């Protein structure tokens, strides 16, 4: 009898613990399902496109395009942001700001706890936002309020997920002047060629408005062109796919020999020293969208060539048969 009385409470205790454990697991599972989709989407590096600031009845809109840029980096627990002008502080109003800290995301409610900030008086404050993510675009809307600084404003920021077209691409190799010093000497080799380009809409263009550039081989140049053309020896890119930027972007890299085509698309370089070169045709022109709107189209063609002393090398920079 005592045996049965002892066994029954133990059985009930085991069943109760099992049910509680199952209930706890289900609760955690449900909570994960609710929070995980948006949390996984927000993680990444975001490029700031525009910011709207509303103070009382005044609205200010800042476009982060040609003069200023900013990014926000979000991981599983922290955020950070950086903004600067694109003239390296030499603008009439130089700008640099940065900050970061922890954040909490509950559904679409996003709260930033600013632990570090270049504007030190903003530190140790929290800011509540509502976020929305559609495709690669993130919109962050909220109120920044710091009574001690007389700050009370609505802020709406729009970001896009970073990619190779909207943020600089890093280049590992350094540009070494001594590696390309031979390029400034004179030689007896030459290059003769022709350049023609077929755009995405099947239009073929050539003529004296197009530029051809010749640059010396270097490890930096090889890596950079590989990232553009997905090939280190030859390739074609279309303007519609974007124009990438690189970091670092040394001024010496852009010290090339330039020429233009004639009306037939022909070009020539003379008095060249023997060595390894990259030759690039920049074939870009205006295209009418309708009677009022035009845009740029075309692209670039790259080829790697080797010249020996006194050689005349003939090349065709053409992206169609």
BADO-950552 format. One record per residue (C-alpha): residue in three letters; x, y, z. Coordinates in steps of 0.5 Angstrom, whole numbers, padded with zeros to 4 digits, always signed. Layout:
<rs>
AlaXYZ ...
</rs>
This chain:
<rs>
Unk+0000+0000+0000 Unk+0006+0005+0002 Unk+0009+0003-0004 Unk+0003+0005-0009 Unk+0002+0011-0005 Unk+0010+0013-0006 Unk+0009+0011-0013 Unk+0003+0015-0015 Unk+0006+0022-0013 Unk+0013+0021-0017 Unk+0009+0019-0023 Unk+0005+0025-0023 Unk+0011+0029-0021 Unk+0015+0026-0028 Unk+0008+0028-0032 Unk+0008+0035-0029 Unk+0015+0036-0031 Unk+0015+0033-0038 Unk+0009+0037-0039 Unk+0012+0044-0037 Unk+0018+0042-0040 Unk+0014+0041-0047 Unk+0010+0047-0046 Unk+0017+0051-0044 Unk+0020+0049-0051 Unk+0014+0050-0055 Unk+0013+0057-0052 Unk+0021+0058-0054 Unk+0019+0055-0061 Unk+0014+0060-0062 Unk+0018+0066-0060 Unk+0023+0064-0064 Unk+0018+0064-0070 Unk+0016+0071-0069 Unk+0022+0074-0068 Unk+0027+0070-0073 Unk+0025+0072-0080 Unk+0026+0080-0079 Unk+0032+0079-0074 Unk+0035+0075-0080 Unk+0034+0080-0085 Unk+0036+0086-0081 Unk+0043+0083-0080 Unk+0048+0086-0085 Unk+0051+0092-0088 Unk+0047+0098-0090 Unk+0048+0104-0094 Unk+0044+0110-0092 Unk+0041+0113-0098 Unk+0036+0119-0095 Unk+0034+0121-0089 Unk+0028+0126-0087 Unk+0028+0130-0081 Unk+0022+0133-0078 Unk+0022+0138-0073 Unk+0015+0141-0071 Unk+0013+0144-0078 Unk+0020+0144-0081 Unk+0022+0138-0086 Unk+0029+0137-0088 Unk+0031+0132-0093 Unk+0039+0129-0094 Unk+0040+0125-0100 Unk+0047+0121-0099 Unk+0049+0121-0106 Unk+0055+0125-0109 Unk+0057+0129-0103 Unk+0056+0125-0097 Unk+0055+0118-0095 Unk+0054+0113-0089 Unk+0053+0106-0087 Unk+0050+0102-0082 Unk+0053+0095-0080 Unk+0048+0091-0076 Unk+0050+0084-0073 Unk+0046+0079-0068 Unk+0047+0084-0062 Unk+0050+0091-0064 Unk+0049+0096-0069 Unk+0054+0101-0071 Unk+0054+0107-0076 Unk+0059+0112-0080 Unk+0058+0118-0084 Unk+0063+0122-0088 Unk+0063+0127-0093 Unk+0066+0125-0100 Unk+0072+0131-0100 Unk+0076+0128-0094 Unk+0074+0133-0090 Unk+0076+0139-0095 Unk+0069+0141-0096 Unk+0066+0148-0094 Unk+0063+0144-0088 Unk+0067+0137-0087 Unk+0063+0132-0084 Unk+0065+0125-0080 Unk+0060+0122-0075 Unk+0060+0115-0072 Unk+0057+0111-0066 Unk+0054+0104-0064 Unk+0052+0100-0059 Unk+0047+0095-0057 Unk+0040+0094-0060 Unk+0033+0090-0058 Unk+0029+0088-0064 Unk+0022+0085-0062 Unk+0017+0084-0068 Unk+0018+0091-0072 Unk+0020+0095-0066 Unk+0027+0097-0066 Unk+0031+0100-0060 Unk+0038+0103-0061 Unk+0042+0104-0054 Unk+0047+0109-0056 Unk+0054+0107-0052 Unk+0059+0110-0057 Unk+0058+0117-0061 Unk+0063+0122-0064 Unk+0057+0127-0061 Unk+0059+0125-0054 Unk+0053+0128-0051 Unk+0048+0123-0055 Unk+0051+0117-0051 Unk+0048+0113-0046 Unk+0041+0114-0049 Unk+0036+0110-0053 Unk+0032+0111-0059 Unk+0026+0107-0061 Unk+0024+0106-0068 Unk+0019+0102-0073 Unk+0023+0098-0079 Unk+0020+0095-0085 Unk+0024+0091-0090 Unk+0022+0090-0097 Unk+0027+0086-0102 Unk+0034+0090-0101 Unk+0031+0096-0098 Unk+0030+0098-0090 Unk+0026+0104-0088 Unk+0027+0106-0080 Unk+0022+0111-0077 Unk+0022+0114-0070 Unk+0023+0120-0066 Unk+0030+0122-0063 Unk+0029+0126-0056 Unk+0034+0128-0052 Unk+0031+0134-0047 Unk+0038+0136-0044 Unk+0040+0138-0051 Unk+0033+0140-0054 Unk+0033+0135-0059 Unk+0026+0133-0061 Unk+0025+0130-0068 Unk+0022+0125-0072 Unk+0027+0121-0077 Unk+0026+0117-0083 Unk+0032+0114-0086 Unk+0032+0109-0092 Unk+0038+0104-0093 Unk+0039+0099-0098 Unk+0043+0093-0097 Unk+0051+0094-0099 Unk+0053+0091-0106 Unk+0059+0092-0110 Unk+0056+0097-0114 Unk+0054+0102-0108 Unk+0060+0101-0104 Unk+0068+0101-0105 Unk+0071+0094-0107 Unk+0077+0093-0103 Unk+0084+0091-0107 Unk+0089+0087-0103 Unk+0095+0088-0107 Unk+0098+0095-0106 Unk+0100+0100-0112 Unk+0107+0100-0112 Unk+0110+0106-0117 Unk+0117+0102-0118 Unk+0113+0096-0121 Unk+0110+0100-0126 Unk+0116+0105-0127 Unk+0118+0102-0134 Unk+0111+0105-0137 Unk+0114+0112-0137 Unk+0120+0110-0141 Unk+0120+0110-0149 Unk+0121+0104-0154 Unk+0120+0102-0161 Unk+0113+0098-0160 Unk+0106+0100-0162 Unk+0099+0098-0162 Unk+0094+0099-0167 Unk+0087+0097-0166 Unk+0079+0098-0167 Unk+0074+0098-0162 Unk+0066+0097-0163 Unk+0061+0096-0158 Unk+0054+0092-0158 Unk+0050+0095-0153 Unk+0044+0090-0149 Unk+0039+0093-0154 Unk+0043+0090-0160 Unk+0046+0097-0162 Unk+0053+0097-0165 Unk+0057+0104-0164 Unk+0064+0106-0165 Unk+0067+0113-0167 Unk+0071+0119-0165 Unk+0068+0120-0158 Unk+0070+0114-0155 Unk+0076+0113-0151 Unk+0082+0108-0151 Unk+0086+0107-0145 Unk+0093+0104-0144 Unk+0096+0102-0137 Unk+0102+0098-0135 Unk+0101+0091-0131 Unk+0101+0091-0124 Unk+0099+0086-0118 Unk+0094+0092-0116 Unk+0091+0093-0123 Unk+0090+0085-0124 Unk+0086+0084-0118 Unk+0082+0090-0119 Unk+0081+0089-0127 Unk+0079+0081-0125 Unk+0074+0084-0120 Unk+0071+0088-0125 Unk+0071+0083-0131 Unk+0071+0077-0128 Unk+0077+0075-0132 Unk+0084+0077-0131 Unk+0086+0077-0139 Unk+0080+0080-0142 Unk+0073+0081-0141 Unk+0066+0086-0143 Unk+0062+0089-0138 Unk+0056+0093-0139 Unk+0054+0100-0136 Unk+0047+0098-0134 Unk+0051+0093-0129 Unk+0054+0099-0125 Unk+0060+0102-0124 Unk+0064+0100-0118 Unk+0069+0104-0114 Unk+0075+0101-0110 Unk+0079+0102-0104 Unk+0084+0104-0104 Unk+0084+0108-0110 Unk+0091+0111-0112 Unk+0092+0117-0116 Unk+0098+0113-0120 Unk+0093+0108-0122 Unk+0089+0113-0126 Unk+0096+0115-0130 Unk+0095+0112-0136 Unk+0096+0113-0144 Unk+0090+0116-0147 Unk+0087+0116-0154 Unk+0081+0117-0158 Unk+0078+0113-0164 Unk+0077+0116-0171 Unk+0071+0116-0174 Unk+0072+0108-0176 Unk+0073+0106-0169 Unk+0081+0105-0170 Unk+0086+0107-0165 Unk+0094+0107-0165 Unk+0099+0108-0159 Unk+0106+0109-0161 Unk+0113+0109-0158 Unk+0112+0104-0153 Unk+0117+0100-0149 Unk+0116+0093-0148 Unk+0112+0090-0143 Unk+0106+0087-0140 Unk+0099+0092-0141 Unk+0092+0092-0140 Unk+0088+0096-0146 Unk+0081+0098-0144 Unk+0076+0101-0149 Unk+0071+0106-0146 Unk+0065+0105-0150 Unk+0059+0110-0147 Unk+0054+0114-0150 Unk+0047+0117-0149 Unk+0041+0113-0151 Unk+0034+0116-0151 Unk+0029+0113-0147 Unk+0023+0118-0150 Unk+0023+0125-0153 Unk+0025+0128-0146 Unk+0029+0123-0142 Unk+0036+0120-0144 Unk+0041+0115-0140 Unk+0048+0113-0141 Unk+0049+0106-0144 Unk+0055+0102-0147 Unk+0060+0099-0143 Unk+0068+0097-0143 Unk+0072+0092-0146 Unk+0079+0090-0143 Unk+0084+0086-0146 Unk+0091+0084-0143 Unk+0097+0084-0148 Unk+0105+0083-0148 Unk+0109+0088-0153 Unk+0116+0086-0155 Unk+0121+0091-0157 Unk+0119+0094-0164 Unk+0113+0090-0164 Unk+0107+0092-0168 Unk+0101+0089-0164 Unk+0094+0089-0167 Unk+0088+0088-0163 Unk+0080+0088-0164 Unk+0076+0090-0158 Unk+0069+0088-0160 Unk+0064+0084-0156 Unk+0060+0081-0162 Unk+0062+0077-0168 
</rs>
